[in-house]
């Protein structure tokens, strides 16, 4: 699955008030390199159904075997190793003379900075290699490791066979400074590429382990993954993970019922539901658990959103033209091979009601010809929904608003079957006192 920056922004993966976004919710990485891998996975995760299955198997493993993780490697370890090898370029000759003369006391006095840097760097390199060894030991002690995990650990095992690895892991407080200088020189010259490769593989493990921890800590459930040809998105108890006391929903999409047309008043819950759908789809394609009681989902190429379109003053583009271009990009995407989840929120807000009706109707007429995708479209134009009531493949759902005799209203955010023609925009305007302020003499 490959998702655009716009989609990730629309679904609050990369934005949100007070740091309340999905990345912060699922990031349990112990290192910055692991965090960077996690971010790349969110933009571009598994590229095939089989790869996604293998990735989920790894994350399930870490969720079920948390005690097998090594705590020896920290972000400080990785940072120190990067500094250690950055400084390697300034070391060209073999250590001799003043660099190794005398004892530890002599070095502390006359070469203090180099002494501490060398000793500190080697201790971190030793811890890093020992942490990698603890993880690689799973190859011997664990039966039936997931394929993707086994392959990565075997790659790490190959790097740990370097001739210096044993000496480096045996460094302790009794190791002489002369020995530390020797190992430092040789590790700089011989192990830079090896250590870089080990860090890259550890970063991947850190990202997978993070997704497992987030699944457990959020009490999410692993979805059932289905092949792309079995177009489906079925969930019970699905909810938006960033909301407190979020309402849960039961939803069912299939190749025969792949289009939901969603109506309801402003603020009734339409956009939140669509975001919850998009978030869970992306999380499922990371191989981790999702905020739902149960879920089955077919492999998808991407989640596409048309939610927060912006005009471009520098290009002289109006809001409506930006909406049209956004919809063109969606049309081009779904014309490609594969399944997509397409979320469209109130199309064509930048034009008059008549044009919005005609444009939305034309878009729906085109989209229903693509049963291999899953579509959710929200609209205030209940006339559009009425027009398509008899079309096969479209389901009609709505959010209702409880209106009282005194003109106030309440939202229960419950999803129901049917079409809503409720309009409470004017009531909101009055309730917020806007009309009263403008009418004051």
C-alpha positions as CSV (number, residue, x, y, z in Angstrom):
1,X,0.0,0.0,0.0
2,X,1.3,3.5,-1.0
3,X,-0.4,6.6,0.5
4,X,0.1,10.2,-0.4
5,X,1.0,13.0,1.9
6,X,-2.5,14.4,1.4
7,X,-4.1,11.2,2.5
8,X,-1.9,10.9,5.6
9,X,-2.7,14.5,6.5
10,X,-6.4,14.1,5.9
11,X,-6.4,11.0,8.2
12,X,-4.4,12.8,11.0
13,X,-1.3,10.5,10.6
14,X,1.1,13.5,10.3
15,X,-0.9,16.4,11.8
16,X,-3.1,17.1,14.8
17,X,-3.5,19.5,17.7
18,X,-1.2,19.0,20.6
19,X,0.6,16.2,18.9
20,X,-2.6,14.1,18.7
21,X,-1.8,12.1,15.6
22,X,-1.7,8.5,14.6
23,X,2.1,8.3,14.3
24,X,2.5,9.4,17.9
25,X,-0.1,6.8,18.9
26,X,1.7,3.9,17.3
27,X,5.4,4.9,17.6
28,X,7.0,2.9,20.4
29,X,10.4,2.8,18.7
30,X,13.4,2.8,21.0
31,X,15.6,4.6,18.4
32,X,15.3,7.4,15.9
33,X,16.4,5.1,13.1
34,X,13.5,2.8,14.0
35,X,11.1,5.8,14.0
36,X,12.4,6.8,10.5
37,X,11.7,3.2,9.2
38,X,8.2,3.3,10.7
39,X,7.4,6.6,9.0
40,X,8.5,5.2,5.6
41,X,6.3,2.1,6.2
42,X,3.3,4.3,6.8
43,X,3.8,6.0,3.4
44,X,4.7,2.8,1.6
45,X,4.1,-0.5,3.3
46,X,3.8,-4.0,1.9
47,X,3.6,-4.1,-1.9
48,X,1.8,-7.5,-2.2
49,X,-0.7,-9.6,-0.3
50,X,2.0,-12.2,0.5
51,X,4.4,-9.6,1.8
52,X,1.7,-8.1,4.0
53,X,0.9,-11.6,5.5
54,X,4.6,-12.1,6.3
55,X,4.8,-8.7,7.9
56,X,1.8,-9.3,10.1
57,X,3.2,-12.6,11.1
58,X,6.4,-10.8,12.4
59,X,4.4,-8.3,14.3
60,X,2.2,-11.0,15.8
61,X,5.3,-12.8,16.9
62,X,6.6,-9.7,18.8
63,X,3.2,-9.2,20.3
64,X,3.2,-12.7,21.7
65,X,6.9,-12.9,22.7
66,X,7.7,-9.5,24.2
67,X,10.3,-11.0,26.6
68,X,12.5,-12.0,23.6
69,X,13.3,-8.3,22.8
70,X,16.7,-7.0,23.8
71,X,16.9,-3.8,25.9
72,X,20.7,-3.4,25.5
73,X,20.4,-1.1,22.4
74,X,19.1,2.5,23.0
75,X,18.9,5.6,20.9
76,X,22.0,6.8,22.6
77,X,23.8,3.7,21.4
78,X,23.0,4.4,17.8
79,X,23.8,8.1,18.0
80,X,27.2,7.3,19.6
81,X,28.0,4.8,16.9
82,X,27.1,7.3,14.2
83,X,29.5,9.8,15.8
84,X,32.1,7.2,16.1
85,X,32.1,6.3,12.5
86,X,31.8,9.9,11.4
87,X,35.1,10.6,13.1
88,X,36.7,7.6,11.4
89,X,37.6,9.7,8.3
90,X,40.1,11.7,10.4
91,X,42.0,8.5,11.4
92,X,44.3,7.4,8.7
93,X,47.3,5.9,10.5
94,X,47.9,3.0,12.8
95,X,47.8,4.1,16.5
96,X,51.3,4.4,17.9
97,X,53.5,6.7,20.0
98,X,51.5,9.1,22.2
99,X,48.2,7.5,21.3
100,X,49.0,4.3,23.2
101,X,51.9,5.3,25.4
102,X,51.7,4.8,29.1
103,X,48.7,3.8,31.2
104,X,45.2,4.9,31.6
105,X,46.1,7.6,34.1
106,X,48.5,9.2,31.6
107,X,45.8,9.3,28.9
108,X,43.3,10.8,31.2
109,X,45.7,13.7,31.9
110,X,47.2,14.4,28.5
111,X,44.6,13.2,26.1
112,X,41.4,13.4,28.1
113,X,38.8,14.1,25.3
114,X,40.1,11.4,23.0
115,X,40.4,8.9,25.9
116,X,36.8,9.4,27.0
117,X,35.4,9.4,23.4
118,X,37.3,6.2,22.5
119,X,36.3,4.4,25.7
120,X,32.7,5.5,25.5
121,X,32.3,4.7,21.8
122,X,33.7,1.2,22.2
123,X,31.5,0.5,25.2
124,X,28.4,1.5,23.0
125,X,29.7,-0.6,20.1
126,X,30.1,-3.5,22.5
127,X,26.6,-3.1,23.8
128,X,25.2,-2.8,20.3
129,X,26.8,-6.0,19.1
130,X,25.7,-7.8,22.3
131,X,22.2,-6.6,21.7
132,X,22.3,-7.9,18.1
133,X,23.6,-11.2,19.4
134,X,20.7,-11.6,21.8
135,X,18.3,-11.1,18.9
136,X,20.2,-13.4,16.6
137,X,20.1,-16.1,19.3
138,X,16.4,-16.5,18.6
139,X,17.4,-18.5,15.5
140,X,18.7,-21.2,17.8
141,X,16.2,-21.0,20.6
142,X,12.9,-20.3,18.8
143,X,11.2,-22.8,16.6
144,X,9.0,-21.7,13.6
145,X,10.1,-18.0,13.4
146,X,8.2,-16.0,10.8
147,X,9.9,-16.1,7.5
148,X,10.6,-12.4,7.2
149,X,12.0,-12.3,10.8
150,X,14.2,-15.3,10.2
151,X,15.7,-13.9,7.0
152,X,16.5,-10.6,8.7
153,X,18.1,-12.3,11.7
154,X,20.2,-14.5,9.5
155,X,21.5,-11.3,7.7
156,X,22.4,-9.9,11.2
157,X,24.1,-13.2,12.1
158,X,26.3,-13.0,9.0
159,X,27.5,-9.5,10.1
160,X,28.2,-10.7,13.6
161,X,30.7,-13.3,12.2
162,X,33.2,-10.5,11.7
163,X,36.6,-11.4,13.2
164,X,36.5,-8.4,15.6
165,X,33.0,-9.1,16.9
166,X,34.0,-11.5,19.7
167,X,36.8,-9.2,21.1
168,X,34.5,-6.2,21.0
169,X,31.7,-7.9,22.9
170,X,34.1,-8.9,25.6
171,X,35.1,-5.3,26.5
172,X,34.6,-4.5,30.2
173,X,36.1,-2.3,32.9
174,X,39.2,-4.5,33.0
175,X,40.1,-4.0,29.3
176,X,43.3,-2.1,29.0
177,X,43.4,1.2,27.2
178,X,45.9,-0.1,24.8
179,X,43.5,-2.9,23.8
180,X,40.7,-0.3,23.5
181,X,42.8,1.8,21.2
182,X,43.7,-1.2,19.1
183,X,40.1,-2.3,18.8
184,X,38.9,1.3,18.1
185,X,41.4,1.6,15.2
186,X,40.5,-1.8,13.7
187,X,36.7,-1.3,14.2
188,X,36.9,2.0,12.4
189,X,38.8,0.6,9.5
190,X,37.1,-2.8,9.1
191,X,33.6,-2.6,10.5
192,X,32.0,0.6,9.3
193,X,29.9,-1.0,6.5
194,X,29.1,-4.0,8.8
195,X,27.9,-1.8,11.6
196,X,25.9,0.3,9.2
197,X,24.1,-2.8,7.9
198,X,23.4,-4.0,11.4
199,X,21.9,-0.7,12.3
200,X,19.7,-0.8,9.3
201,X,18.4,-4.2,10.2
202,X,18.0,-3.3,13.8
203,X,15.9,-0.2,12.7
204,X,13.6,-2.6,10.8
205,X,13.2,-4.8,13.9
206,X,12.6,-1.7,16.1
207,X,9.8,-0.6,13.8
208,X,8.1,-4.0,13.8
209,X,8.5,-4.3,17.5
210,X,6.9,-0.8,17.9
211,X,3.8,-1.8,16.0
212,X,3.5,-4.9,18.2
213,X,3.8,-2.8,21.4
214,X,1.2,-0.3,20.1
215,X,-1.2,-3.1,19.3
216,X,-1.0,-4.5,22.8
217,X,-1.0,-1.1,24.6
218,X,-4.1,0.1,22.7
219,X,-5.8,-3.3,23.1
220,X,-6.3,-3.6,19.3
221,X,-7.1,-6.8,17.4
222,X,-5.3,-8.2,14.4
223,X,-7.4,-8.2,11.3
224,X,-8.0,-11.1,8.9
225,X,-6.2,-10.4,5.7
226,X,-7.8,-11.3,2.4
227,X,-6.4,-11.5,-1.2
228,X,-7.0,-8.5,-3.4
229,X,-9.6,-10.3,-5.6
230,X,-11.8,-10.8,-2.6
231,X,-12.9,-7.2,-2.3
232,X,-14.0,-6.7,1.3
233,X,-13.9,-4.4,4.3
234,X,-15.9,-5.9,7.2
235,X,-15.6,-4.7,10.7
236,X,-17.4,-4.9,14.1
237,X,-16.8,-2.3,16.8
238,X,-14.6,-0.1,14.6
239,X,-13.8,3.3,16.1
240,X,-11.6,6.4,15.6
241,X,-8.5,5.8,17.8
242,X,-7.9,9.5,18.7
243,X,-11.3,10.1,20.2
244,X,-12.1,9.5,23.9
245,X,-15.3,7.4,24.3
246,X,-15.5,7.0,20.6
247,X,-18.7,5.5,19.1
248,X,-18.2,2.0,17.5
249,X,-19.5,1.0,14.2
250,X,-20.3,-2.3,12.3
251,X,-19.6,-2.0,8.6
252,X,-19.7,-4.4,5.7
253,X,-18.3,-3.8,2.2
254,X,-18.0,-6.3,-0.6
255,X,-17.8,-6.4,-4.4
256,X,-21.6,-6.4,-4.6
257,X,-21.9,-3.6,-2.0
258,X,-18.8,-1.5,-2.5
259,X,-20.3,2.0,-2.3
260,X,-21.6,3.8,0.8
261,X,-23.5,7.1,0.3
262,X,-23.5,8.9,3.6
263,X,-25.8,11.7,4.5
264,X,-26.5,13.7,7.7
265,X,-26.3,17.2,9.1
266,X,-23.1,19.2,9.8
267,X,-21.1,17.8,12.7
268,X,-23.2,14.6,12.9
269,X,-20.2,12.3,12.4
270,X,-19.8,11.7,8.7
271,X,-16.2,12.8,8.4
272,X,-15.1,11.1,11.6
273,X,-16.5,7.8,10.3
274,X,-14.6,8.1,7.1
275,X,-11.4,8.9,8.8
276,X,-11.8,5.9,11.1
277,X,-12.2,3.7,8.0
278,X,-9.1,5.1,6.4
279,X,-7.0,4.9,9.5
280,X,-7.9,1.2,10.1
281,X,-7.2,0.3,6.5
282,X,-3.7,1.8,6.7
283,X,-3.0,0.2,10.1
284,X,-4.1,-3.1,8.8
285,X,-1.7,-2.7,5.8
286,X,1.2,-2.1,8.3
287,X,0.5,-5.6,9.6
288,X,-0.5,-4.4,13.1
289,X,-3.7,-4.5,15.1
290,X,-6.6,-2.1,14.4
291,X,-9.1,-0.2,16.5
292,X,-12.0,-2.7,16.0
293,X,-13.3,-5.8,17.7
294,X,-13.0,-7.8,14.5
295,X,-12.0,-6.9,11.0
296,X,-11.4,-8.6,7.7
297,X,-9.9,-6.6,4.8
298,X,-8.7,-7.3,1.3
299,X,-5.3,-6.1,0.2
300,X,-5.4,-2.6,-1.3
301,X,-3.1,-0.5,-3.3
302,X,-3.8,2.7,-1.4
303,X,-6.3,4.8,0.6
304,X,-7.3,7.9,-1.4
305,X,-9.0,10.9,0.3
306,X,-10.8,13.9,-1.0
307,X,-11.4,15.8,2.2
308,X,-9.4,19.0,2.7
309,X,-8.8,20.4,-0.8
310,X,-7.1,23.8,-0.8
311,X,-7.0,26.5,-3.5
312,X,-3.7,27.7,-4.9
313,X,-3.4,31.5,-5.0
314,X,0.1,31.4,-6.6
315,X,-1.3,29.4,-9.5
316,X,-4.5,31.4,-9.7
317,X,-6.6,28.3,-9.1
318,X,-9.9,28.6,-7.4
319,X,-11.2,26.3,-4.8
320,X,-13.6,24.6,-7.2
321,X,-10.8,24.1,-9.8
322,X,-8.7,22.5,-7.0
323,X,-11.6,20.2,-6.2
324,X,-11.9,19.2,-9.9
325,X,-8.1,18.5,-10.1
326,X,-8.3,16.4,-6.9
327,X,-11.1,14.4,-8.3
328,X,-9.2,13.9,-11.6
329,X,-6.2,12.4,-9.6
330,X,-8.7,10.1,-7.9
331,X,-10.1,9.0,-11.2
332,X,-6.6,8.4,-12.6
333,X,-5.7,6.3,-9.6
334,X,-8.7,4.0,-9.7
335,X,-8.2,3.5,-13.4
336,X,-5.0,1.6,-12.5
337,X,-4.9,-2.1,-11.6
338,X,-5.7,-3.0,-8.0
339,X,-8.2,-2.2,-5.2
340,X,-8.4,1.2,-3.5
341,X,-10.4,2.6,-0.6
342,X,-11.7,6.0,-1.7
343,X,-13.1,8.5,0.9
344,X,-14.8,11.6,-0.4
345,X,-16.2,14.3,1.9
346,X,-18.7,16.8,0.6
347,X,-17.5,17.1,-3.0
348,X,-17.7,20.4,-4.9
349,X,-18.2,22.8,-2.0
350,X,-16.6,25.5,-4.1
351,X,-19.6,26.0,-6.4
352,X,-23.3,26.7,-6.3
353,X,-25.8,24.0,-5.2
354,X,-27.0,23.2,-8.7
355,X,-23.4,22.7,-10.1
356,X,-22.5,20.7,-7.0
357,X,-25.5,18.4,-7.6
358,X,-24.7,17.9,-11.3
359,X,-21.0,17.3,-10.6
360,X,-21.6,14.9,-7.7
361,X,-24.2,13.0,-9.7
362,X,-21.7,12.6,-12.6
363,X,-19.0,11.4,-10.3
364,X,-21.2,8.8,-8.6
365,X,-22.4,7.5,-12.0
366,X,-18.8,7.0,-13.0
367,X,-17.7,5.4,-9.7
368,X,-20.4,2.7,-9.7
369,X,-18.8,1.3,-12.8
370,X,-15.7,0.2,-10.7
371,X,-16.8,-2.6,-8.3
372,X,-13.2,-3.5,-7.6
373,X,-12.8,-0.5,-5.3
374,X,-14.5,0.6,-2.1
375,X,-16.1,4.0,-2.1
376,X,-17.5,6.2,0.7
377,X,-19.1,9.5,-0.2
378,X,-20.6,11.9,2.2
379,X,-22.9,14.7,1.0
380,X,-25.3,17.3,2.2
381,X,-27.2,17.0,-1.1
382,X,-29.8,14.4,-0.1
383,X,-31.3,14.9,-3.6
384,X,-28.2,13.1,-5.0
385,X,-28.8,10.2,-2.7
386,X,-32.4,10.0,-3.7
387,X,-31.4,9.9,-7.4
388,X,-29.4,6.8,-6.9
389,X,-31.7,4.9,-4.5
390,X,-32.3,2.1,-6.9
391,X,-28.8,1.6,-8.1
392,X,-27.3,-1.8,-7.3
393,X,-24.1,-1.8,-5.2
394,X,-24.8,1.4,-3.3
395,X,-25.8,1.3,0.4
396,X,-27.4,4.4,2.0
397,X,-26.5,5.3,5.6
398,X,-27.0,8.4,7.6
399,X,-26.5,10.1,10.9
400,X,-29.6,11.6,12.5
401,X,-29.8,14.6,14.8
402,X,-32.2,14.9,17.7
403,X,-34.1,18.2,17.5
404,X,-36.0,19.7,20.5
405,X,-38.9,22.1,20.7
406,X,-36.7,25.0,21.8
407,X,-34.6,24.7,18.6
408,X,-31.6,23.1,20.2
409,X,-30.1,19.8,18.9
410,X,-28.1,16.8,20.0
411,X,-25.8,14.4,18.2
412,X,-25.8,10.7,19.1
413,X,-23.3,9.8,16.3
414,X,-25.3,6.6,15.6
415,X,-25.1,5.2,12.1
416,X,-28.5,4.2,10.6
417,X,-29.7,2.9,7.3
418,X,-31.4,5.4,5.0
419,X,-31.0,9.0,3.7
420,X,-31.1,12.0,5.9
421,X,-32.5,15.4,4.7
422,X,-31.8,17.2,8.0
423,X,-30.4,20.7,7.8
424,X,-29.3,22.4,11.0
425,X,-26.8,24.9,9.6
426,X,-29.1,27.9,10.4
427,X,-29.8,26.5,13.8
428,X,-26.1,26.3,14.6
429,X,-25.7,29.9,13.4
430,X,-28.4,31.1,15.7
431,X,-27.2,29.0,18.7
432,X,-23.7,30.5,18.4
433,X,-25.2,33.9,18.6
434,X,-24.0,35.1,15.2
435,X,-27.5,36.3,14.0
436,X,-28.1,38.1,17.3
437,X,-24.8,39.9,17.1
438,X,-25.4,41.1,13.5
439,X,-29.0,42.2,14.3
440,X,-28.0,44.4,17.3
441,X,-28.8,48.1,16.7
